[in-house]
Each structure stands twice: as C-alpha cells, then as structure tokens.
C-alpha cells in the first residue's frame, strides 16, 4: 500500500515540475535611434520608425 501511494505522489510531483514554463534563452531589447537610450516596449511601439530591437541572451543567474 505504501509503495502505491509513494509512486502516485512521485508521479504527481514529476508531472507538475515538468509542466512549469521555462524562460526563453533570449529576450528583446529596444533602443531609440534618436536619443540612444533603451526604451520600453510601449515606447518602441509608439515610434517604430525611430527604434530598433535586438535579441539579447539571458545571463545564467
């Protein structure tokens, strides 16, 4: 009986840990061509002609 219960708990734990969403290895960073500063996604959408986006790698922290 204990083996069946232990197996069920281990199975449930493994399914929930695998179901968690992993972060992507990259993220987008937006920079303004006018000012040279980094801007938010909202600001980049407001002025798409003067901003550019690059994919950056995430640090391993």
N, C-alpha and C positions, 0 to 999 in steps of 0.2 A: 504493500500500500504506500509506504514512504517513497519507494522508487518511482512509482507512477506520479505521485504528487511533485516530487523533485524534478522529474522530467518535464511535467507540464509547466512548472514555474520557469525552468531554464528555457524552454521553448518560447514562452511568452516574453521573457526578457530579451532573447535574441531577436525576435521579430520586431519588438519596439525599438531596439537600438539600431537596427538596420533601416528602419522606416524614417529616421530623422534625416532631414535635408542637410546636405553638405554644402558648405560655401564654395563658390566657384574659385578657381585659381587666379582669376583676373577681375578687375573692376574698371569702369570707365572714369576718366578724369577729364574735366572740361576746362579749357583755358581761353581767356579773352585775347583776341589779337589786338584790340585797341589799347587795353591797359596792361596786358602781360600778366595779369593775376589769375589765379584759379577761381572759377565761379561755380555756383551750384547748378544742378541740372535744370532747375526752374529758369534761372537767368540764361542758360545756354539755349533753352527752347524759345525764349523771348527774342533773342537776337542770333538766329542760326547763321547768318552771313558773316558775323564777326567773331565766332567762336569755333574752336575745333576740339575734337575729342580724341583721346588716345586710350588704349587699353594698357593698364598697369598691372604688374604681378603683385599678388599679396605677399606680405612678409610671412615667414613661417612661425610667427608667435602664436 
